[in-house]
Amino acid sequence: MKRRIFAAVLSTAMVLSLAACGGGNKGGSSSSNPGNGSDVSTIAPGGSSSQPDGSNPDGSQPDASTPDSSQPDGSNPSGSGSNGDLQPLPTVTITLNKTEVKLTKAGATFQLRYTAEPDTDGIATFTSSDKKIATVSKDGTIKAVAPGKATITVEYDGAKATCAVTCDWKEETKPEQKPDPKPEQKPDPKPDPKPDGSGSGSSSGSGSSSSTPSTNVDLSAFYSTITGKYEFGFLELADSGLLDQYYAGLTGVSSEQMLVYICMMSMNNGEFGLVQVKDSKDVDTVKAIFQARISYMVGDGNGPGGAWYPGPTEQWQNNSRVVSNGNYVMMVVHENCDDIVNEFNALF
């Protein structure tokens, strides 16, 4: 009997104990096992869930106010997109072959040339600040008129350049003519055996001077006179290099005066040569050199000569003269060549 009561009490206690344990787990079994694969949500204070929004797996929201820097915004930050801007026209500059020129006698000339960069196919104009000192032609030929200074201005397509011209010379006085020294009288090989009236045995010599005083002519002054009276093209006084090139052999002639003016333009309408030799035997040599120049310019008939163009060739062929007077030789190529020859001969 006691055993039954004890078993009943024990059974009741066990039932109560089990009931108590089952009440403690009620409603909490799903959160007590984090390893059962269920999705556990954590509620942050304030009632919001700390679970990231599934619409953005990395948890970052793109800011709609920030533009995508990879897309152009239509503006050109470099500022170089103005394709409509006009480019400035290039600046024209001109360079002269000389910026200072000195002319040492009236009628002396110099060819002023220019180079334009860039070349705009414009036409240059030449002007002189004082035409009483120096003049300038349309092709840039400067001609001395009187001693003094002038400025030649060249204008080309808005650009300007200047050349300072100095005309400096003194009026040359004609040198005093001196007679040739009288040759020493030599006695005859056979003296006259007849004594003179004084009774002395000496005899007088029979030698006499056969030379007459020579005429000294200033060829530079003559050139100035002729070029001032007759219109010539551009002529340049030839130096030894040009003489060797165009008048071969002339520099080898011993001379008192040598003035050869050469035309350096393609349309060569004439040249002017004046030489005074020291030895009269060289007169024919100088004349031959001058004639060779004329023959070269005219040509041999098989082709054009050095003058090349028909007009200049005819000028060299028909209006060229080579003359001499004493030790003076002149070559002139000019339409008034015969008048110039007459003035040359009038010097003597």
Sequence and secondary structure as in RCSB ss.txt:
>XXXX:A:sequence
MKRRIFAAVLSTAMVLSLAACGGGNKGGSSSSNPGNGSDVSTIAPGGSSSQPDGSNPDGSQPDASTPDSSQPDGS
NPSGSGSNGDLQPLPTVTITLNKTEVKLTKAGATFQLRYTAEPDTDGIATFTSSDKKIATVSKDGTIKAVAPGKA
TITVEYDGAKATCAVTCDWKEETKPEQKPDPKPEQKPDPKPDPKPDGSGSGSSSGSGSSSSTPSTNVDLSAFYST
ITGKYEFGFLELADSGLLDQYYAGLTGVSSEQMLVYICMMSMNNGEFGLVQVKDSKDVDTVKAIFQARISYMVGD
GNGPGGAWYPGPTEQWQNNSRVVSNGNYVMMVVHENCDDIVNEFNALF
>XXXX:A:secstr
 HHHHHHHHHHHHHHHHHHHHHHHTTT TTTS GGG      B TTS B S  TTSTTS    TTS  TTS  S 
 TTS   TT        EEEES SEEEE STT EEE  EEEES      EEEES TTTEEE TT EEEE SSEEE
EEEEEETTEEEEEEEEE                     SS  SS  TTS S                 HHHHHHH
HHHHS     EE  HHHHHHHSTTGGGS EEEEEEEE  SSS    EEEEEESSGGGHHHHHHHHHHHHHHHH  
SSS  TT SHHHHHHHHHSEEEEEETTEEEEEESTTHHHHHHHHHHT 
